Amino acid sequence: MSQEFIPPAKPIIGDEERRAVDAVLATGQLAQGAEVAEFEKEFSQVLLDGRAAVAVNSGTSGLHLGLLAAGIGPGDEVIVPSFTFAATANSVALTGATPVFADIELDHYTLDPASVEAMITDKTAAIMPVHLYGHPFDVDAIGALAAKHGVKVFEDAAQAHGAAVNGRKVGTFGDFAMFSLYPTKNMTSGEGGMVSTGLTDVERRLRLLRNQGMERQYENELVGFNARMTNIHAAIGRVQLTKVGGWTRTRQENAAFLDANLSGVITPEVAEGCEHVYHQYTIRVPEGRDAFAQALKDEYNVGCGVYYPIPNHRLAPFQTDDELPVTEEAAQTVLSLPVHPSLSQNDLERIVEAVNKLAKAGS
Ligand SMILES: *Cc1c(COP(=O)(O)O)cnc(C)c1O
């Protein structure tokens, strides 16, 4: 096996990011300050059509503080997918509320509105769907359901920077939304998160919760955290923000090439009116997925990943007897192939050849 390994994800950090960090270090103003404020303003303009953005130290903090700021706590139920990264349910549980798991639709791996409706009780306070893999959840159906039952909608947009529905950006639909800035996401600040909200009282509580409950120094108004982003991280994020649009176009071109050339596997579908930003390019291998993934790595040196092999409702902290058959099927059959913007044409051709050969051998 002489060919180089194709990694499943690859953060792109260039000279501009290095220079921006250096400039912050030179000022000596390392903690949250002007750089963070500028990052919030720019993120709002570029990705949120002007909706307010509040920077925090991780995506998980963003969900947790967003839930607290929106008034979620003990006694509340929040409906979430089981087919997601555990941070979604963790953040609900950390508020003292109960995460309630609903099933997904197999076409887009996002919450199935019919399953969500079946889980609504008189304790349901909110629905928090995930724009999984960079594909928007069904914002119209979930929005209609929330209005009908008088519950809130929060968006886990950790994987969906720039995704949109009929031209409207994700992150502008819910009472609040969270974007992760972890290194493998579509853009990064090192670690970090951005919370958007159109509600001024939620925005104010977010800013208080992030900084020990203080707006003015030593005049603490509530019990809060230290969840601040540093100027150093914001400097990286600001540079990345100028590049994420181009990277997304490259991801979409890479996905189009894979769509057109893969055979023998189930390729991702994009719902009518949706812009998919391909945080992951996720296929399904109906039989023998694990052996397929192993062979892709061992025989072809093509990296890949399973997101996520164990549904949240089967994990120790959240164990339930819920039957979520579509979630179970997805967990057993999904496989994400490299789609990141650093892939060369040769890489893409190697991925196609490897997948098609393995699919043919397995059929
Ligand atoms: C990455 C991720 C998170 C958590 O973000 P962090 O920045 O890693 O804390 C939450 N939800 C989903 C769906 C994610 O992919």
The ligand as a MOL file (V3000), in Angstrom:
LIG
                    3D

  0  0  0     0  0            999 V3000
M  V30 BEGIN CTAB
M  V30 COUNTS 15 15 0 0 0
M  V30 BEGIN ATOM
M  V30 1 C -19.4820 19.0170 17.8190 0
M  V30 2 C -20.8950 18.9180 18.2310 0
M  V30 3 C -21.3640 19.4500 19.4380 0
M  V30 4 C -20.4640 19.9980 20.5070 0
M  V30 5 O -19.6100 20.9950 20.0990 0
M  V30 6 P -18.1980 21.1870 20.8700 0
M  V30 7 O -17.6750 22.4560 20.2780 0
M  V30 8 O -17.3550 20.0040 20.5440 0
M  V30 9 O -18.4870 21.2990 22.3220 0
M  V30 10 C -22.7300 19.3940 19.6990 0
M  V30 11 N -23.5900 18.8390 18.8270 0
M  V30 12 C -23.1760 18.2820 17.6720 0
M  V30 13 C -24.1830 17.7060 16.7520 0
M  V30 14 C -21.8230 18.2910 17.3480 0
M  V30 15 O -21.4180 17.7300 16.1990 0
M  V30 END ATOM
M  V30 BEGIN BOND
M  V30 1 1 1 2
M  V30 2 1 2 3
M  V30 3 2 2 14
M  V30 4 1 3 4
M  V30 5 2 3 10
M  V30 6 1 4 5
M  V30 7 1 5 6
M  V30 8 2 6 7
M  V30 9 1 6 8
M  V30 10 1 6 9
M  V30 11 1 10 11
M  V30 12 2 11 12
M  V30 13 1 12 13
M  V30 14 1 12 14
M  V30 15 1 14 15
M  V30 END BOND
M  V30 END CTAB
M  END
